[in-house]
Amino acid sequence: PPPPGGGPVFLGRMLGNGDGVYVGLEIGGSAGFPKDAMGNRGNLEIAADVVAPVVYRKTFLNSYVELEGGWIGRTTERDWNKYDHGIHVGAAFGARALRTRFVFPGAAFGISYERVWGDEDITMFKVGARVALDLDL
């Protein structure tokens, strides 16, 4: 499928020594050309993905590494009420700006693997940039 777009929101806690654990929800969209029964590519099909990951973050001075895993639900325009379920695992490497009051802006490079089982099994690799805005509340 073409590259997806999405927006996650995470809540978590820094534990100490730069370790943090977060839980969150990400809603995104993607599109693809699914194969029919004969193996031919069909028309463009729009999909929506809901991901509920748990994220472990190791923070260094101005950079961090994240490992994440969790559930993914995927629905398509064929039937928006039917979700196929699967797994999501990923990793990211990012950098943050120096502290500006309670806001830490940053950016990261991430890669993920997703496998969804349903009417058809779908395997997706997602690679892309992320913009981060960490709030110290």
N, CA, C and O atoms as CSV, one atom per row, in Angstrom:
chain,resi,resn,atom,element,x,y,z
A,1,PRO,N,N,0.821,-1.203,0.000
A,1,PRO,CA,C,0.000,0.000,0.000
A,1,PRO,C,C,0.859,1.260,0.000
A,1,PRO,O,O,2.015,1.222,0.421
A,2,PRO,N,N,0.309,2.362,-0.465
A,2,PRO,CA,C,1.038,3.626,-0.397
A,2,PRO,C,C,1.296,4.016,1.044
A,2,PRO,O,O,0.675,3.456,1.948
A,3,PRO,N,N,2.198,4.962,1.286
A,3,PRO,CA,C,2.502,5.367,2.669
A,3,PRO,C,C,1.259,5.880,3.378
A,3,PRO,O,O,0.456,6.608,2.793
A,4,PRO,N,N,1.103,5.494,4.645
A,4,PRO,CA,C,-0.056,5.925,5.408
A,4,PRO,C,C,0.190,7.263,6.078
A,4,PRO,O,O,1.317,7.757,6.128
A,5,GLY,N,N,-0.860,7.823,6.580
A,5,GLY,CA,C,-0.753,9.003,7.408
A,5,GLY,C,C,-1.452,8.715,8.718
A,5,GLY,O,O,-2.461,8.009,8.744
A,6,GLY,N,N,-0.932,9.249,9.798
A,6,GLY,CA,C,-1.552,8.958,11.082
A,6,GLY,C,C,-1.169,9.963,12.131
A,6,GLY,O,O,-0.253,10.767,11.955
A,7,GLY,N,N,-1.889,9.901,13.221
A,7,GLY,CA,C,-1.604,10.791,14.332
A,7,GLY,C,C,-1.764,10.081,15.655
A,7,GLY,O,O,-2.882,9.724,16.029
A,8,PRO,N,N,-0.672,9.863,16.380
A,8,PRO,CA,C,-0.771,9.212,17.682
A,8,PRO,C,C,-0.795,10.217,18.838
A,8,PRO,O,O,-0.298,11.337,18.730
A,9,VAL,N,N,-1.387,9.774,19.935
A,9,VAL,CA,C,-1.350,10.522,21.192
A,9,VAL,C,C,-0.959,9.507,22.270
A,9,VAL,O,O,-1.574,8.447,22.387
A,10,PHE,N,N,0.069,9.842,23.055
A,10,PHE,CA,C,0.562,8.941,24.091
A,10,PHE,C,C,0.548,9.629,25.445
A,10,PHE,O,O,0.790,10.831,25.550
A,11,LEU,N,N,0.265,8.860,26.461
A,11,LEU,CA,C,0.398,9.301,27.844
A,11,LEU,C,C,1.346,8.334,28.522
A,11,LEU,O,O,1.270,7.124,28.307
A,12,GLY,N,N,2.238,8.865,29.340
A,12,GLY,CA,C,3.182,7.958,29.976
A,12,GLY,C,C,3.926,8.590,31.112
A,12,GLY,O,O,3.605,9.679,31.586
A,13,ARG,N,N,4.929,7.866,31.529
A,13,ARG,CA,C,5.710,8.281,32.698
A,13,ARG,C,C,7.168,7.951,32.479
A,13,ARG,O,O,7.506,6.846,32.054
A,14,MET,N,N,8.029,8.906,32.767
A,14,MET,CA,C,9.461,8.647,32.787
A,14,MET,C,C,9.775,8.006,34.136
A,14,MET,O,O,9.368,8.517,35.179
A,15,LEU,N,N,10.502,6.883,34.113
A,15,LEU,CA,C,10.735,6.107,35.321
A,15,LEU,C,C,12.031,6.476,36.030
A,15,LEU,O,O,12.084,6.435,37.259
A,16,GLY,N,N,13.052,6.828,35.308
A,16,GLY,CA,C,14.353,7.118,35.890
A,16,GLY,C,C,15.438,6.585,34.972
A,16,GLY,O,O,15.189,5.671,34.186
A,17,ASN,N,N,16.627,7.138,35.060
A,17,ASN,CA,C,17.741,6.752,34.187
A,17,ASN,C,C,17.378,6.849,32.714
A,17,ASN,O,O,17.975,6.152,31.893
A,18,GLY,N,N,16.418,7.691,32.356
A,18,GLY,CA,C,16.041,7.871,30.959
A,18,GLY,C,C,15.043,6.861,30.433
A,18,GLY,O,O,14.745,6.870,29.239
A,19,ASP,N,N,14.513,5.985,31.282
A,19,ASP,CA,C,13.526,5.003,30.846
A,19,ASP,C,C,12.128,5.578,30.977
A,19,ASP,O,O,11.823,6.265,31.951
A,20,GLY,N,N,11.269,5.295,29.987
A,20,GLY,CA,C,9.884,5.735,30.043
A,20,GLY,C,C,8.964,4.701,29.435
A,20,GLY,O,O,9.362,3.951,28.544
A,21,VAL,N,N,7.728,4.662,29.917
A,21,VAL,CA,C,6.718,3.759,29.387
A,21,VAL,C,C,5.479,4.586,29.060
A,21,VAL,O,O,5.044,5.419,29.855
A,22,TYR,N,N,4.918,4.342,27.876
A,22,TYR,CA,C,3.768,5.096,27.402
A,22,TYR,C,C,2.723,4.141,26.842
A,22,TYR,O,O,3.058,3.058,26.362
A,23,VAL,N,N,1.478,4.537,26.904
A,23,VAL,CA,C,0.390,3.852,26.215
A,23,VAL,C,C,-0.317,4.905,25.384
A,23,VAL,O,O,-0.325,6.086,25.731
A,24,GLY,N,N,-0.906,4.469,24.288
A,24,GLY,CA,C,-1.528,5.465,23.452
A,24,GLY,C,C,-2.499,4.903,22.445
A,24,GLY,O,O,-2.841,3.721,22.459
A,25,LEU,N,N,-2.929,5.782,21.575
A,25,LEU,CA,C,-3.860,5.452,20.523
A,25,LEU,C,C,-3.453,6.227,19.284
A,25,LEU,O,O,-3.176,7.424,19.346
A,26,GLU,N,N,-3.421,5.535,18.166
A,26,GLU,CA,C,-3.080,6.169,16.892
A,26,GLU,C,C,-4.164,5.851,15.892
A,26,GLU,O,O,-4.582,4.700,15.767
A,27,ILE,N,N,-4.618,6.851,15.186
A,27,ILE,CA,C,-5.606,6.671,14.133
A,27,ILE,C,C,-4.968,7.149,12.840
A,27,ILE,O,O,-4.446,8.262,12.765
A,28,GLY,N,N,-5.015,6.301,11.828
A,28,GLY,CA,C,-4.381,6.650,10.565
A,28,GLY,C,C,-5.149,6.097,9.386
A,28,GLY,O,O,-6.096,5.326,9.536
A,29,GLY,N,N,-4.723,6.506,8.226
A,29,GLY,CA,C,-5.362,6.051,6.993
A,29,GLY,C,C,-4.333,5.505,6.028
A,29,GLY,O,O,-3.153,5.850,6.090
A,30,SER,N,N,-4.790,4.656,5.144
A,30,SER,CA,C,-3.929,4.118,4.100
A,30,SER,C,C,-4.809,3.743,2.914
A,30,SER,O,O,-6.035,3.807,2.994
A,31,ALA,N,N,-4.185,3.361,1.839
A,31,ALA,CA,C,-4.913,2.961,0.641
A,31,ALA,C,C,-4.111,1.889,-0.074
A,31,ALA,O,O,-2.892,1.808,0.080
A,32,GLY,N,N,-4.789,1.075,-0.849
A,32,GLY,CA,C,-4.103,0.019,-1.578
A,32,GLY,C,C,-4.943,-0.474,-2.732
A,32,GLY,O,O,-6.089,-0.059,-2.909
A,33,PHE,N,N,-4.365,-1.360,-3.513
A,33,PHE,CA,C,-5.029,-1.993,-4.634
A,33,PHE,C,C,-5.099,-3.491,-4.340
A,33,PHE,O,O,-4.210,-4.238,-4.749
A,34,PRO,N,N,-6.148,-3.943,-3.634
A,34,PRO,CA,C,-6.216,-5.355,-3.242
A,34,PRO,C,C,-6.388,-6.278,-4.440
A,34,PRO,O,O,-6.916,-5.887,-5.481
A,35,LYS,N,N,-5.928,-7.515,-4.266
A,35,LYS,CA,C,-6.065,-8.526,-5.317
A,35,LYS,C,C,-7.448,-9.163,-5.244
A,35,LYS,O,O,-8.009,-9.337,-4.162
A,36,ASP,N,N,-7.989,-9.507,-6.410
A,36,ASP,CA,C,-9.263,-10.225,-6.451
A,36,ASP,C,C,-9.004,-11.729,-6.410
A,36,ASP,O,O,-7.863,-12.154,-6.227
A,37,ALA,N,N,-10.055,-12.541,-6.579
A,37,ALA,CA,C,-9.926,-13.990,-6.508
A,37,ALA,C,C,-8.997,-14.552,-7.581
A,37,ALA,O,O,-8.419,-15.622,-7.390
A,38,MET,N,N,-8.843,-13.855,-8.700
A,38,MET,CA,C,-7.981,-14.299,-9.799
A,38,MET,C,C,-6.532,-13.836,-9.615
A,38,MET,O,O,-5.658,-14.204,-10.400
A,39,GLY,N,N,-6.282,-13.041,-8.593
A,39,GLY,CA,C,-4.935,-12.547,-8.340
A,39,GLY,C,C,-4.611,-11.234,-9.020
A,39,GLY,O,O,-3.469,-10.775,-8.978
A,40,ASN,N,N,-5.605,-10.627,-9.648
A,40,ASN,CA,C,-5.414,-9.335,-10.320
A,40,ASN,C,C,-5.689,-8.197,-9.346
A,40,ASN,O,O,-6.525,-8.315,-8.450
A,41,ARG,N,N,-4.978,-7.101,-9.534
A,41,ARG,CA,C,-5.194,-5.922,-8.684
A,41,ARG,C,C,-6.501,-5.254,-9.057
A,41,ARG,O,O,-6.825,-5.098,-10.234
A,42,GLY,N,N,-7.252,-4.858,-8.029
A,42,GLY,CA,C,-8.542,-4.214,-8.238
A,42,GLY,C,C,-8.452,-2.708,-8.137
A,42,GLY,O,O,-7.390,-2.117,-8.336
A,43,ASN,N,N,-9.581,-2.096,-7.825
A,43,ASN,CA,C,-9.666,-0.649,-7.691
A,43,ASN,C,C,-9.037,-0.186,-6.385
A,43,ASN,O,O,-8.829,-0.973,-5.463
A,44,LEU,N,N,-8.741,1.102,-6.327
A,44,LEU,CA,C,-8.195,1.712,-5.124
A,44,LEU,C,C,-9.180,1.537,-3.966
A,44,LEU,O,O,-10.378,1.779,-4.118
A,45,GLU,N,N,-8.664,1.113,-2.807
A,45,GLU,CA,C,-9.493,0.910,-1.624
A,45,GLU,C,C,-8.902,1.687,-0.456
A,45,GLU,O,O,-7.721,1.545,-0.139
A,46,ILE,N,N,-9.726,2.503,0.179
A,46,ILE,CA,C,-9.319,3.325,1.314
A,46,ILE,C,C,-9.498,2.508,2.601
A,46,ILE,O,O,-10.471,1.768,2.738
A,47,ALA,N,N,-8.558,2.646,3.539
A,47,ALA,CA,C,-8.622,1.919,4.804
A,47,ALA,C,C,-8.328,2.864,5.965
A,47,ALA,O,O,-7.666,3.888,5.797
A,48,ALA,N,N,-8.825,2.506,7.133
A,48,ALA,CA,C,-8.531,3.233,8.368
A,48,ALA,C,C,-7.933,2.241,9.358
A,48,ALA,O,O,-8.433,1.127,9.513
A,49,ASP,N,N,-6.861,2.654,10.024
A,49,ASP,CA,C,-6.165,1.813,10.998
A,49,ASP,C,C,-6.253,2.462,12.373
A,49,ASP,O,O,-6.079,3.672,12.514
A,50,VAL,N,N,-6.524,1.646,13.378
A,50,VAL,CA,C,-6.498,2.082,14.772
A,50,VAL,C,C,-5.458,1.216,15.475
A,50,VAL,O,O,-5.573,-0.010,15.492
A,51,VAL,N,N,-4.445,1.853,16.056
A,51,VAL,CA,C,-3.365,1.132,16.721
A,51,VAL,C,C,-3.349,1.542,18.195
A,51,VAL,O,O,-3.443,2.725,18.522
A,52,ALA,N,N,-3.229,0.545,19.079
A,52,ALA,CA,C,-3.146,0.789,20.527
A,52,ALA,C,C,-1.831,0.190,21.039
A,52,ALA,O,O,-1.816,-0.934,21.540
A,53,PRO,N,N,-0.723,0.940,20.915
A,53,PRO,CA,C,0.575,0.390,21.322
A,53,PRO,C,C,0.975,0.732,22.756
A,53,PRO,O,O,0.471,1.675,23.366
A,54,VAL,N,N,1.897,-0.073,23.258
A,54,VAL,CA,C,2.640,0.235,24.473
A,54,VAL,C,C,4.046,0.570,23.996
A,54,VAL,O,O,4.624,-0.168,23.199
A,55,VAL,N,N,4.602,1.684,24.480
A,55,VAL,CA,C,5.887,2.176,23.999
A,55,VAL,C,C,6.890,2.233,25.151
A,55,VAL,O,O,6.591,2.754,26.226
A,56,TYR,N,N,8.080,1.690,24.907
A,56,TYR,CA,C,9.212,1.838,25.842
A,56,TYR,C,C,10.172,2.835,25.209
A,56,TYR,O,O,10.559,2.673,24.052
A,57,ARG,N,N,10.560,3.866,25.959
A,57,ARG,CA,C,11.484,4.877,25.448
A,57,ARG,C,C,12.717,4.940,26.334
A,57,ARG,O,O,12.614,5.028,27.558
A,58,LYS,N,N,13.877,4.895,25.707
A,58,LYS,CA,C,15.162,5.112,26.377
A,58,LYS,C,C,15.657,6.474,25.917
A,58,LYS,O,O,15.926,6.673,24.732
A,59,THR,N,N,15.777,7.410,26.848
A,59,THR,CA,C,16.189,8.771,26.538
A,59,THR,C,C,17.642,8.988,26.925
A,59,THR,O,O,18.080,8.606,28.010
A,60,PHE,N,N,18.377,9.610,26.010
A,60,PHE,CA,C,19.754,9.999,26.254
A,60,PHE,C,C,19.755,11.520,26.424
A,60,PHE,O,O,18.710,12.076,26.759
A,61,LEU,N,N,20.843,12.202,26.217
A,61,LEU,CA,C,20.888,13.647,26.442
A,61,LEU,C,C,19.815,14.373,25.630
A,61,LEU,O,O,18.889,14.936,26.214
A,62,ASN,N,N,19.915,14.375,24.315
A,62,ASN,CA,C,18.927,15.024,23.455
A,62,ASN,C,C,18.283,14.046,22.481
A,62,ASN,O,O,17.516,14.469,21.616
A,63,SER,N,N,18.569,12.761,22.596
A,63,SER,CA,C,18.029,11.782,21.660
A,63,SER,C,C,17.320,10.661,22.415
A,63,SER,O,O,17.426,10.551,23.636
A,64,TYR,N,N,16.603,9.841,21.672
A,64,TYR,CA,C,15.895,8.726,22.296
A,64,TYR,C,C,15.682,7.604,21.287
A,64,TYR,O,O,15.720,7.816,20.075
A,65,VAL,N,N,15.460,6.417,21.813
A,65,VAL,CA,C,15.113,5.235,21.038
A,65,VAL,C,C,13.811,4.704,21.610
A,65,VAL,O,O,13.650,4.616,22.827
A,66,GLU,N,N,12.878,4.349,20.727
A,66,GLU,CA,C,11.602,3.802,21.168
A,66,GLU,C,C,11.380,2.420,20.565
A,66,GLU,O,O,11.718,2.171,19.408
A,67,LEU,N,N,10.810,1.529,21.364
A,67,LEU,CA,C,10.342,0.219,20.915
A,67,LEU,C,C,8.868,0.149,21.272
A,67,LEU,O,O,8.473,0.524,22.375
A,68,GLU,N,N,8.050,-0.332,20.336
A,68,GLU,CA,C,6.615,-0.356,20.581
A,68,GLU,C,C,5.981,-1.631,20.052
A,68,GLU,O,O,6.487,-2.251,19.116
A,69,GLY,N,N,4.887,-2.006,20.652
A,69,GLY,CA,C,4.134,-3.167,20.208
A,69,GLY,C,C,2.717,-3.080,20.711
A,69,GLY,O,O,2.459,-2.505,21.769
A,70,GLY,N,N,1.784,-3.655,19.949
A,70,GLY,CA,C,0.399,-3.614,20.391
A,70,GLY,C,C,-0.565,-4.130,19.354
A,70,GLY,O,O,-0.183,-4.783,18.383
A,71,TRP,N,N,-1.831,-3.820,19.584
A,71,TRP,CA,C,-2.949,-4.262,18.756
A,71,TRP,C,C,-3.185,-3.287,17.620
A,71,TRP,O,O,-2.978,-2.084,17.780
A,72,ILE,N,N,-3.620,-3.798,16.464
A,72,ILE,CA,C,-4.083,-2.962,15.367
A,72,ILE,C,C,-5.428,-3.478,14.888
A,72,ILE,O,O,-5.639,-4.684,14.761
A,73,GLY,N,N,-6.324,-2.557,14.626
A,73,GLY,CA,C,-7.611,-2.861,14.001
A,73,GLY,C,C,-7.668,-2.128,12.679
A,73,GLY,O,O,-7.322,-0.949,12.603
A,74,ARG,N,N,-8.104,-2.819,11.633
A,74,ARG,CA,C,-8.120,-2.229,10.296
A,74,ARG,C,C,-9.502,-2.415,9.678
A,74,ARG,O,O,-10.055,-3.514,9.701
A,75,THR,N,N,-10.050,-1.351,9.135
A,75,THR,CA,C,-11.326,-1.401,8.446
A,75,THR,C,C,-11.165,-0.747,7.076
A,75,THR,O,O,-10.308,0.116,6.888
A,76,THR,N,N,-11.979,-1.158,6.143
A,76,THR,CA,C,-11.897,-0.607,4.785
A,76,THR,C,C,-13.251,-0.056,4.368
A,76,THR,O,O,-14.260,-0.245,5.048
A,77,GLU,N,N,-13.245,0.623,3.242
A,77,GLU,CA,C,-14.478,1.216,2.751
A,77,GLU,C,C,-15.502,0.168,2.329
A,77,GLU,O,O,-16.668,0.505,2.122
A,78,ARG,N,N,-15.094,-1.106,2.195
A,78,ARG,CA,C,-16.057,-2.170,1.884
A,78,ARG,C,C,-17.112,-2.267,2.985
A,78,ARG,O,O,-18.296,-2.440,2.697
A,79,ASP,N,N,-16.683,-2.153,4.256
A,79,ASP,CA,C,-17.592,-2.205,5.402
A,79,ASP,C,C,-16.900,-1.519,6.570
A,79,ASP,O,O,-16.088,-2.138,7.257
A,80,TRP,N,N,-17.212,-0.246,6.804
A,80,TRP,CA,C,-16.543,0.536,7.834
A,80,TRP,C,C,-16.799,-0.021,9.232
A,80,TRP,O,O,-16.060,0.314,10.157
A,81,ASN,N,N,-17.812,-0.854,9.418
A,81,ASN,CA,C,-18.139,-1.394,10.745
A,81,ASN,C,C,-17.429,-2.701,11.061
A,81,ASN,O,O,-17.531,-3.188,12.187
A,82,LYS,N,N,-16.712,-3.286,10.101
A,82,LYS,CA,C,-16.026,-4.560,10.301
A,82,LYS,C,C,-14.530,-4.306,10.448
A,82,LYS,O,O,-13.890,-3.783,9.536
A,83,TYR,N,N,-13.974,-4.683,11.608
A,83,TYR,CA,C,-12.542,-4.524,11.862
A,83,TYR,C,C,-11.844,-5.874,11.796
A,83,TYR,O,O,-12.302,-6.849,12.391
A,84,ASP,N,N,-10.736,-5.924,11.071
A,84,ASP,CA,C,-9.837,-7.074,11.118
A,84,ASP,C,C,-8.775,-6.740,12.164
A,84,ASP,O,O,-8.369,-5.585,12.285
A,85,HIS,N,N,-8.327,-7.733,12.915
A,85,HIS,CA,C,-7.408,-7.511,14.027
A,85,HIS,C,C,-6.021,-8.040,13.696
A,85,HIS,O,O,-5.869,-8.955,12.887
A,86,GLY,N,N,-5.004,-7.450,14.336
A,86,GLY,CA,C,-3.643,-7.901,14.106
A,86,GLY,C,C,-2.673,-7.351,15.130
A,86,GLY,O,O,-3.060,-6.890,16.205
A,87,ILE,N,N,-1.384,-7.412,14.762
A,87,ILE,CA,C,-0.315,-6.956,15.649
A,87,ILE,C,C,0.472,-5.837,14.992
A,87,ILE,O,O,0.535,-5.727,13.768
A,88,HIS,N,N,1.064,-5.022,15.829
A,88,HIS,CA,C,1.895,-3.889,15.399
A,88,HIS,C,C,3.166,-3.903,16.238
A,88,HIS,O,O,3.094,-3.932,17.466
A,89,VAL,N,N,4.330,-3.883,15.592
A,89,VAL,CA,C,5.606,-3.716,16.295
A,89,VAL,C,C,6.413,-2.661,15.544
A,89,VAL,O,O,6.328,-2.559,14.320
A,90,GLY,N,N,7.190,-1.883,16.279
A,90,GLY,CA,C,7.950,-0.834,15.620
A,90,GLY,C,C,9.089,-0.316,16.474
A,90,GLY,O,O,9.235,-0.665,17.645
A,91,ALA,N,N,9.894,0.531,15.843
A,91,ALA,CA,C,11.022,1.171,16.514
A,91,ALA,C,C,11.205,2.563,15.913
A,91,ALA,O,O,10.845,2.809,14.762
A,92,ALA,N,N,11.763,3.455,16.704
A,92,ALA,CA,C,12.022,4.821,16.233
A,92,ALA,C,C,13.277,5.356,16.904
A,92,ALA,O,O,13.607,4.982,18.030
A,93,PHE,N,N,13.965,6.234,16.198
A,93,PHE,CA,C,15.110,6.960,16.736
A,93,PHE,C,C,14.824,8.432,16.546
A,93,PHE,O,O,14.529,8.869,15.434
A,94,GLY,N,N,14.908,9.209,17.626
A,94,GLY,CA,C,14.561,10.611,17.534
A,94,GLY,C,C,15.506,11.519,18.298
A,94,GLY,O,O,16.369,11.070,19.052
A,95,ALA,N,N,15.311,12.817,18.075
A,95,ALA,CA,C,16.087,13.852,18.761
A,95,ALA,C,C,15.128,14.948,19.212
A,95,ALA,O,O,14.151,15.259,18.531
A,96,ARG,N,N,15.426,15.521,20.364
A,96,ARG,CA,C,14.593,16.582,20.918
A,96,ARG,C,C,15.409,17.851,21.081
A,96,ARG,O,O,16.622,17.812,21.285
A,97,ALA,N,N,14.714,18.976,20.985
A,97,ALA,CA,C,15.347,20.264,21.251
A,97,ALA,C,C,15.543,20.414,22.753
A,97,ALA,O,O,14.962,19.672,23.545
A,98,LEU,N,N,16.357,21.367,23.128
A,98,LEU,CA,C,16.521,21.646,24.550
A,98,LEU,C,C,15.206,22.150,25.133
A,98,LEU,O,O,14.351,22.668,24.414
A,99,ARG,N,N,15.062,21.995,26.410
A,99,ARG,CA,C,13.811,22.347,27.081
A,99,ARG,C,C,13.463,23.816,26.894
A,99,ARG,O,O,14.292,24.705,27.085
A,100,THR,N,N,12.205,24.041,26.512
A,100,THR,CA,C,11.648,25.378,26.421
A,100,THR,C,C,10.410,25.384,27.303
A,100,THR,O,O,9.327,25.003,26.859
A,101,ARG,N,N,10.561,25.804,28.519
A,101,ARG,CA,C,9.518,25.716,29.544
A,101,ARG,C,C,9.109,24.265,29.726
A,101,ARG,O,O,9.944,23.454,30.128
A,102,PHE,N,N,7.872,23.902,29.452
A,102,PHE,CA,C,7.433,22.518,29.652
A,102,PHE,C,C,7.279,21.763,28.330
A,102,PHE,O,O,6.744,20.655,28.311
A,103,VAL,N,N,7.752,22.362,27.209
A,103,VAL,CA,C,7.594,21.760,25.884
A,103,VAL,C,C,8.945,21.295,25.352
A,103,VAL,O,O,9.936,22.023,25.428
A,104,PHE,N,N,8.977,20.070,24.808
A,104,PHE,CA,C,10.173,19.509,24.184
A,104,PHE,C,C,9.838,19.155,22.737
A,104,PHE,O,O,9.357,18.048,22.497
A,105,PRO,N,N,10.067,20.036,21.759
A,105,PRO,CA,C,9.803,19.664,20.367
A,105,PRO,C,C,10.912,18.743,19.845
A,105,PRO,O,O,12.053,18.807,20.304
A,106,GLY,N,N,10.563,17.891,18.884
A,106,GLY,CA,C,11.553,16.987,18.328
A,106,GLY,C,C,11.061,16.315,17.062
A,106,GLY,O,O,9.962,16.590,16.581
A,107,ALA,N,N,11.888,15.435,16.533
A,107,ALA,CA,C,11.559,14.673,15.326
A,107,ALA,C,C,12.192,13.299,15.435
A,107,ALA,O,O,13.196,13.116,16.123
A,108,ALA,N,N,11.590,12.328,14.745
A,108,ALA,CA,C,12.093,10.957,14.810
A,108,ALA,C,C,11.918,10.273,13.460
A,108,ALA,O,O,11.096,10.682,12.641
A,109,PHE,N,N,12.705,9.226,13.247
A,109,PHE,CA,C,12.586,8.343,12.103
A,109,PHE,C,C,12.065,7.016,12.639
A,109,PHE,O,O,12.648,6.447,13.561
A,110,GLY,N,N,10.974,6.521,12.069
A,110,GLY,CA,C,10.381,5.299,12.589
A,110,GLY,C,C,10.139,4.258,11.511
A,110,GLY,O,O,9.987,4.585,10.334
A,111,ILE,N,N,10.105,3.010,11.927
A,111,ILE,CA,C,9.790,1.887,11.055
A,111,ILE,C,C,8.894,0.939,11.836
A,111,ILE,O,O,9.095,0.735,13.033
A,112,SER,N,N,7.900,0.358,11.161
A,112,SER,CA,C,7.023,-0.582,11.846
A,112,SER,C,C,6.608,-1.717,10.922
A,112,SER,O,O,6.639,-1.603,9.696
A,113,TYR,N,N,6.221,-2.807,11.553
A,113,TYR,CA,C,5.714,-4.004,10.869
A,113,TYR,C,C,4.320,-4.258,11.417
A,113,TYR,O,O,4.118,-4.278,12.631
A,114,GLU,N,N,3.361,-4.451,10.525
A,114,GLU,CA,C,1.999,-4.732,10.944
A,114,GLU,C,C,1.469,-5.939,10.178
A,114,GLU,O,O,1.688,-6.079,8.975
A,115,ARG,N,N,0.770,-6.799,10.901
A,115,ARG,CA,C,0.172,-7.990,10.294
A,115,ARG,C,C,-1.277,-8.037,10.748
A,115,ARG,O,O,-1.564,-8.030,11.945
A,116,VAL,N,N,-2.195,-8.086,9.776
A,116,VAL,CA,C,-3.621,-8.097,10.057
A,116,VAL,C,C,-4.227,-9.366,9.472
A,116,VAL,O,O,-3.971,-9.718,8.320
A,117,TRP,N,N,-5.037,-10.049,10.284
A,117,TRP,CA,C,-5.719,-11.259,9.828
A,117,TRP,C,C,-7.197,-10.965,9.706
A,117,TRP,O,O,-7.785,-10.331,10.582
A,118,GLY,N,N,-7.798,-11.421,8.627
A,118,GLY,CA,C,-9.227,-11.222,8.409
A,118,GLY,C,C,-9.630,-11.935,7.146
A,118,GLY,O,O,-9.195,-13.056,6.881
A,119,ASP,N,N,-10.483,-11.266,6.350
A,119,ASP,CA,C,-10.883,-11.848,5.064
A,119,ASP,C,C,-9.658,-12.137,4.208
A,119,ASP,O,O,-9.607,-13.132,3.484
A,120,GLU,N,N,-8.694,-11.268,4.302
A,120,GLU,CA,C,-7.406,-11.479,3.644
A,120,GLU,C,C,-6.305,-11.073,4.618
A,120,GLU,O,O,-6.437,-10.076,5.328
A,121,ASP,N,N,-5.228,-11.838,4.652
A,121,ASP,CA,C,-4.092,-11.494,5.511
A,121,ASP,C,C,-3.301,-10.383,4.846
A,121,ASP,O,O,-2.985,-10.461,3.659
A,122,ILE,N,N,-2.983,-9.349,5.610
A,122,ILE,CA,C,-2.250,-8.202,5.084
A,122,ILE,C,C,-1.008,-7.988,5.930
A,122,ILE,O,O,-1.085,-7.956,7.158
A,123,THR,N,N,0.138,-7.841,5.276
A,123,THR,CA,C,1.389,-7.509,5.938
A,123,THR,C,C,1.837,-6.147,5.429
A,123,THR,O,O,1.905,-5.925,4.220
A,124,MET,N,N,2.144,-5.233,6.348
A,124,MET,CA,C,2.563,-3.880,5.971
A,124,MET,C,C,3.860,-3.521,6.678
A,124,MET,O,O,4.038,-3.810,7.862
A,125,PHE,N,N,4.757,-2.892,5.946
A,125,PHE,CA,C,5.944,-2.268,6.516
A,125,PHE,C,C,5.763,-0.773,6.321
A,125,PHE,O,O,5.499,-0.319,5.207
A,126,LYS,N,N,5.901,-0.014,7.379
A,126,LYS,CA,C,5.724,1.435,7.315
A,126,LYS,C,C,7.027,2.096,7.742
A,126,LYS,O,O,7.606,1.745,8.770
A,127,VAL,N,N,7.479,3.053,6.945
A,127,VAL,CA,C,8.703,3.795,7.220
A,127,VAL,C,C,8.389,5.271,7.054
A,127,VAL,O,O,7.726,5.662,6.093
A,128,GLY,N,N,8.862,6.096,7.988
A,128,GLY,CA,C,8.594,7.509,7.825
A,128,GLY,C,C,9.123,8.368,8.945
A,128,GLY,O,O,9.737,7.890,9.898
A,129,ALA,N,N,8.868,9.647,8.800
A,129,ALA,CA,C,9.293,10.633,9.787
A,129,ALA,C,C,8.138,10.939,10.729
A,129,ALA,O,O,6.971,10.886,10.341
A,130,ARG,N,N,8.476,11.256,11.952
A,130,ARG,CA,C,7.493,11.634,12.961
A,130,ARG,C,C,7.893,12.982,13.549
A,130,ARG,O,O,9.077,13.270,13.728
A,131,VAL,N,N,6.912,13.783,13.837
A,131,VAL,CA,C,7.136,15.030,14.558
A,131,VAL,C,C,6.677,14.785,15.988
A,131,VAL,O,O,5.596,14.239,16.209
A,132,ALA,N,N,7.483,15.179,16.951
A,132,ALA,CA,C,7.171,14.940,18.347
A,132,ALA,C,C,7.006,16.258,19.092
A,132,ALA,O,O,7.696,17.240,18.816
A,133,LEU,N,N,6.094,16.255,20.024
A,133,LEU,CA,C,5.903,17.396,20.908
A,133,LEU,C,C,5.648,16.835,22.295
A,133,LEU,O,O,4.511,16.519,22.645
A,134,ASP,N,N,6.708,16.710,23.086
A,134,ASP,CA,C,6.616,16.161,24.439
A,134,ASP,C,C,6.287,17.283,25.410
A,134,ASP,O,O,6.899,18.350,25.386
A,135,LEU,N,N,5.309,17.018,26.261
A,135,LEU,CA,C,4.898,17.988,27.283
A,135,LEU,C,C,5.249,17.432,28.650
A,135,LEU,O,O,4.905,16.292,28.961
A,136,ASP,N,N,5.919,18.212,29.459
A,136,ASP,CA,C,6.279,17.823,30.821
A,136,ASP,C,C,5.245,18.420,31.767
A,136,ASP,O,O,5.379,19.559,32.215
A,137,LEU,N,N,4.211,17.635,32.064
A,137,LEU,CA,C,3.112,18.156,32.885
A,137,LEU,C,C,3.309,17.846,34.347
A,137,LEU,O,O,2.475,18.214,35.174
